[in-house]
Amino acid sequence: MKKIFFLAVVLIMGTAQLRAHEFNLGDLMIDHPWARPSLGASPNGVAYMVITNGGVLADRLLSISGDVAKYVELHATFMDGDIMRMRPVPGGIEIHPGHSLEIVPGGLHVMLMGLTSPLKEGGKFPLNLHFERAGAVEVTVFVESKPGKHESPVRERHH
């Protein structure tokens, strides 16, 4: 009985740690960076996260880098007539004080082009986020499937 209780506690703690997967840099909080597993032999991947600015000054996400792929770029998704397209975001994205920038499926996302190896469920890899005011921070991106419907356009939430 004690073994079952102990295993349940360990399982609950492990689940809580996955949900609390966040990184802080000054007034910025990067919540749960994640990427979907690779599809077949696709050479590209995509990563997502939410960045919250808890400070009183705006900051700008300038770029993202990492060894997981030959090119790592911040991209926006947009409709061109009936066709959904993507393009790099030059100059980065501003994050206003008290707001969150949602980098989500169907909207702003991190393109991983020319993956150095496939992204496998349960794996993880580092990315470096570069901000205008706060500087740089390395985050760990978890590779996981996300069930259910996904958000669309780029959104900035006010807190």
C-alpha positions as CSV (number, residue, x, y, z in Angstrom):
1,M,0.0,0.0,0.0
2,K,2.8,2.4,0.9
3,K,4.4,1.7,-2.5
4,I,1.2,2.6,-4.4
5,F,0.8,5.8,-2.4
6,F,4.5,6.7,-3.1
7,L,4.1,6.0,-6.8
8,A,0.9,8.1,-6.9
9,V,2.7,11.1,-5.2
10,V,5.6,10.8,-7.7
11,L,3.2,10.7,-10.6
12,I,1.3,13.7,-9.4
13,M,4.5,15.7,-8.8
14,G,5.8,14.8,-12.2
15,T,2.6,15.9,-13.8
16,A,2.7,19.2,-11.9
17,Q,6.2,19.8,-13.0
18,L,5.2,19.4,-16.7
19,R,2.4,21.9,-16.2
20,A,4.8,24.3,-14.5
21,H,7.3,24.3,-17.3
22,E,8.2,27.9,-17.4
23,F,11.2,30.2,-17.7
24,N,11.8,33.7,-16.3
25,L,13.9,36.5,-17.6
26,G,13.5,39.7,-15.7
27,D,9.9,40.7,-16.0
28,L,9.2,38.2,-18.8
29,M,7.8,34.7,-18.2
30,I,7.9,32.1,-21.0
31,D,5.3,29.5,-20.4
32,H,5.5,25.9,-21.6
33,P,7.5,25.9,-24.8
34,W,6.5,22.9,-26.9
35,A,6.7,21.4,-30.3
36,R,4.7,18.7,-32.1
37,P,6.5,15.5,-33.1
38,S,7.8,15.4,-36.7
39,L,5.4,14.1,-39.4
40,G,7.1,11.4,-41.4
41,A,10.3,12.5,-43.0
42,S,9.4,16.2,-42.9
43,P,12.6,18.4,-42.6
44,N,10.7,21.1,-40.7
45,G,9.0,21.5,-37.3
46,V,7.2,24.2,-35.4
47,A,7.4,25.4,-31.7
48,Y,5.0,27.3,-29.6
49,M,4.9,29.1,-26.2
50,V,3.3,32.0,-24.4
51,I,5.4,35.0,-23.3
52,T,4.0,37.3,-20.6
53,N,5.4,40.7,-19.8
54,G,4.8,41.4,-16.1
55,G,6.8,44.6,-16.1
56,V,6.0,48.3,-16.7
57,L,8.1,48.6,-19.9
58,A,7.5,47.1,-23.3
59,D,10.0,44.5,-24.6
60,R,10.5,43.0,-28.0
61,L,11.2,39.4,-29.0
62,L,13.9,40.1,-31.6
63,S,14.8,36.5,-32.6
64,I,15.0,32.9,-31.7
65,S,17.9,30.6,-32.3
66,G,18.9,27.0,-31.7
67,D,20.9,24.0,-33.0
68,V,17.7,21.9,-33.5
69,A,17.5,23.2,-37.1
70,K,19.5,25.0,-39.8
71,Y,17.1,28.0,-39.6
72,V,14.9,29.1,-36.7
73,E,12.6,31.9,-37.5
74,L,9.6,33.6,-36.0
75,H,6.7,33.3,-38.5
76,A,3.2,34.7,-38.8
77,T,0.3,32.9,-40.5
78,F,-2.1,34.9,-42.7
79,M,-4.8,34.4,-45.2
80,D,-4.2,35.3,-48.8
81,G,-7.6,34.9,-50.4
82,D,-8.5,31.3,-49.7
83,I,-4.9,30.2,-49.1
84,M,-3.2,30.2,-45.7
85,R,0.4,31.4,-46.0
86,M,3.3,32.0,-43.6
87,R,6.1,34.6,-43.7
88,P,8.9,35.6,-41.4
89,V,8.3,38.5,-38.9
90,P,11.0,41.1,-39.5
91,G,12.1,43.2,-36.6
92,G,10.5,40.9,-34.0
93,I,7.3,41.3,-32.0
94,E,6.6,43.8,-29.2
95,I,5.2,42.6,-25.9
96,H,3.4,45.4,-24.0
97,P,3.5,45.6,-20.2
98,G,0.8,43.5,-18.6
99,H,0.2,41.5,-21.8
100,S,0.9,38.0,-23.1
101,L,2.1,37.2,-26.6
102,E,0.7,33.8,-27.6
103,I,2.8,31.9,-30.1
104,V,0.2,29.3,-31.0
105,P,-0.9,26.9,-33.7
106,G,-2.5,28.8,-36.6
107,G,-0.9,32.1,-35.6
108,L,2.5,33.4,-34.7
109,H,4.9,30.4,-34.5
110,V,8.6,29.4,-34.4
111,M,9.6,27.7,-37.7
112,L,12.3,25.1,-37.4
113,M,13.6,24.6,-40.9
114,G,16.1,21.9,-41.8
115,L,15.8,19.9,-38.6
116,T,19.0,18.2,-37.5
117,S,17.0,15.2,-36.4
118,P,13.3,14.3,-36.2
119,L,11.3,15.6,-33.2
120,K,10.1,12.6,-31.3
121,E,7.3,12.5,-28.7
122,G,8.7,12.8,-25.2
123,G,11.9,14.5,-26.4
124,K,13.2,18.0,-25.7
125,F,15.6,20.5,-27.1
126,P,16.9,24.0,-26.2
127,L,16.0,27.3,-28.0
128,N,17.5,30.7,-27.2
129,L,15.1,33.7,-27.1
130,H,16.6,37.1,-27.7
131,F,14.8,40.2,-26.3
132,E,15.6,43.8,-26.9
133,R,15.5,44.9,-23.2
134,A,15.7,41.7,-21.1
135,G,18.5,40.0,-23.1
136,A,18.6,36.3,-23.9
137,V,17.3,33.2,-22.2
138,E,17.6,29.5,-23.0
139,V,14.4,27.6,-22.8
140,T,13.7,23.9,-23.0
141,V,11.1,22.9,-25.6
142,F,9.1,19.7,-24.9
143,V,8.1,17.6,-27.9
144,E,4.5,16.5,-27.3
145,S,1.1,16.1,-29.1
146,K,-1.5,18.6,-28.1
147,P,-5.1,17.3,-28.4
148,G,-8.2,19.3,-29.2
149,K,-8.8,22.4,-31.2
150,H,-6.1,25.0,-31.7
151,E,-6.1,28.7,-31.5
152,S,-5.8,30.9,-34.5
153,P,-4.4,34.4,-35.2
154,V,-1.7,36.1,-33.3
155,R,-3.1,37.3,-30.0
156,E,-1.8,39.4,-27.2
157,R,-3.7,39.0,-24.0
158,H,-4.1,41.8,-21.4
159,H,-3.8,40.7,-17.7
